[in-house]
C-alpha cells in the first residue's frame, strides 16, 4: 500500500510530459492572459478570457492541477511578451478549427 501511495504521489507531482499539444495549449493560456492584462476594453478582455478558459479546459482534462500550473509556468517563462499577439492569433485559429470539428461531429 505504501508503494502504491508513493507511486501515485510521484505521478501526480511529476512534470507533464513533453506533449506538443499540451505545450501549445499552455502557450495559448499565457498569450491570452498576457494580452488580456494589456488592454482596457471589457468586451475584448472577456473574449480573450473566454479563449483562455477554452484552453484551460483542454488542459484540465489531461493534467492534475499541479501539472497544469507547471506547464503554464514553463510556457510563461519561454514565451516572450512580444509574441503574445502572434501566438494568440494561432490560438484563435486552433480554437475555431477544434470547435468546428466538434460541431461537425455533433451533426
N, C-alpha and C positions, 0 to 999 in steps of 0.2 A: 504494500500500500504506500509506503514511504517513497519507493522508487517511482511509482506512478505519479504521485503528487509532485515529486521533484521534476519529472519529465514534463508534466503539464505546466508547471511554473516556468521552466526553461523555454517551452514552446511559446507561451503567452508573452514572455518578456523578450524573446528574440526579435531582432530587427526583421522587417519584412524582406522577403527575397527580392532580388533584383528583377522585378517583373516590369517590363516596359509599359504595359497598360496602366499599372499601378503608379509608376513614376509620372506618367503623363497626367493621370487624374490628380496627383498631388501638386504638380506644376499648375494645373488649372485652378485648384483651390487657392494657391498662393497668388497667382496672377489676378484672379477675380477679387480677392480680398485686398490686394495691393491697389488695384485700380479703384475699388470702392472707397478706400481710405483717401484717395486723392481728389475726389470730386464732391461737389456740394449738392448737385441736383438729386432730390429724393427719389424721383422716378428711375433715373439711371442707376442710382445706388441700389434700389430694390431689384432691378433687373440683374445687375451684377451679382447680388447676393443670392438670387434665385438660381443662377447658373452655378455659383459656388456650392450651394446646397445639393444640386444635382450630382456634382462630382463627389461631394462628401458622402452622399447616399451610396454611390457606387463603391466607394472605399469601405464604408461601414459594412457592406455585405461580404467583404473578403477579409477584413482585418479586425483584430481586437483594438479597443480604444488606444492602448499604449503604442501599438504598432502604427496606427493611423497618425498619432501625434509625432512619432519618429519619422515617418515618411514625409509628412508635411514640413517638419523642421528641416529635414535634409533638402527638400525641394526649395525651401525658402533660402537656405544658405547658398544653394547652387544657382538660383535664378536671379540675375541682375535686374534691378528695377527698370532699366531702360528696355527690357524685353517683355515687360508685362503686357503691353498692347499687342505685340506680335503673337505671343503665346495665347493671350485672351481671344484673339480672332480665330486662332486654330481651335480653341476650346469650344467656341460658339459653333463653329462648323461641325466639330465632332458631336456635340450635343444634338445639333439638327439632324445629322445622319443617324445617330443612335435612336433618337425619338421617332424618326421616320421608319426605321426598321421595326420598332415596337408597334407603331401604328399599322404598318403593313401586315405584321403577323397577327394582329388582333382582328383584321378584316376577314 
